[in-house]
């Protein structure tokens, strides 16, 4: 088939468009000057300043707490839900509801939760955000684990049942080990999603605590400095590493499953 | 022996019920409490009145819906529709050729190209939007390269650029899988019968990838339409899109019922689009 050279123009334009802003941001984070816009020379001083910023440190701690808590919830509930939906239910409605948190606009989920927390008079804080992040992460974990379940060989499970094992025993001894790579990939996904999530945290965390994305958001509204660039560069590095690690893990899992 | 044969189906059936309960009840409870109840609250709040100091007074009113059709608010909805539609259109125009080229790449490069498309998507979108401030601001890179001092920020076009930047991967991926699934023999047959490259594209490739096009458009339009962070960071402080308006009703004006009504309008638009997409995909 003939490939038109002309098509490569939008192709490369897409990649330049996607990466140019990120590259400029990272370069500017090493700026020795005070301006976030004009490069004056190489320096690591903004990374140093970042280490002494209490708000950033608190934000980071909060982000990690929320991500860890919601990942535990999402991984446990999402895995059980995936197995339940794939092996013990034929309800299309339940399938759709389980996917809803991943599909609905985050703003709608956020205000719904805010109304709900208001109704039960829950004081907002880190735990209300943990519960909220657990909700949409659970959907993603369930989706990832279901994909693996669909590809898994069911004969072992059937054999286990025929030999008299109950559903729980079969799950723990047979299904869970088979699903392990999918569960790890799902957990990693849940963790990354929570680290980066802004809108829902912004509505559900209240006024006393902040996650890192909220800290960045208020820093930006205050004024732009190379300190934000340094913080952004670090977060980009963390996300990129997590995604590529997740990609590798899924591949290794797939390769193992095929053996 | 006989009793065993008889007992087994019963215990199996019980096992199934027990299994369904054990596996489904934790997640389903979570979904009911933190998803369905909150959604029901959004829905029910649209007919209640705002409290004097925020919150909700549970007295029936249609006032929220009357305010919704006020030209002031309707105008915001229209601007949001326009900006989201423009973003979707540009994403399609850039995304289609990109996905097309990726689908033709050798296998190894295909993976690299796809990961490179998704990678920025998995990082914090506030950071990615923020990067545009550095690029576009008065003394920023674009102006220094061009040697100009244009005001590039705080315009509707900047919002479109930010939305496009955030959601372009969501256009490329479904397009890629649609193009990838095409049988290359169809295009060869078209070429052998004398069709030019463009005619083949127009008469063979494009019609067969319509479902992918629709999915991509939906994936870009939906998050663009309700976004409030990008219009705020790149568009200045005015409430120019529905998302900003909803946020302001909840966190600034503390008018939760009207905020919920705006959210309902947002969901309604999305449901109409979803149905249209499903209908069009079935016809394609």
Interface residues (C-beta under 8 A of the other chain):
Chain A: X1 X2 X3 X4 X7 X8 X9 X10 X11 X13 X14 X15 X17 X18 X19 X20 X21 X22 X24 X25 X28 X35 X36 X37 X38 X73 X76 X77 X78 X80 X81 X83 X84 X85 X87 X88 X89 X94 X97 X98 X100 X101 X105 X106 X107 X108 X109 X111 X112 X113 X114 X115 X116 X118 X119 X131 X132 X134 X135 X138 X142 X161 X166 X167 X168 X171 X192 X195 X196 X198 X199 X203 X213 X216 X217 X220 X221 X224 X228 X229 X232 X235 X236 X239 X240 X242 X243 X244 X247
Chain B: X12 X15 X16 X18 X19 X20 X22 X23 X24 X26 X27 X28 X30 X31 X34 X35 X36 X37 X38 X39 X41 X42 X45 X55 X56 X93 X94 X95 X97 X98 X100 X101 X102 X104 X115 X116 X117 X118 X119 X120 X122 X123 X124 X125 X126 X127 X128 X130 X131 X132 X133 X134 X135 X137 X138 X139 X140 X141 X144 X165 X168 X169 X172 X184 X187 X188 X191 X197 X222 X223 X225 X226 X228 X229 X233 X243 X246 X247 X250 X251 X256 X259 X260 X263 X266 X267 X270
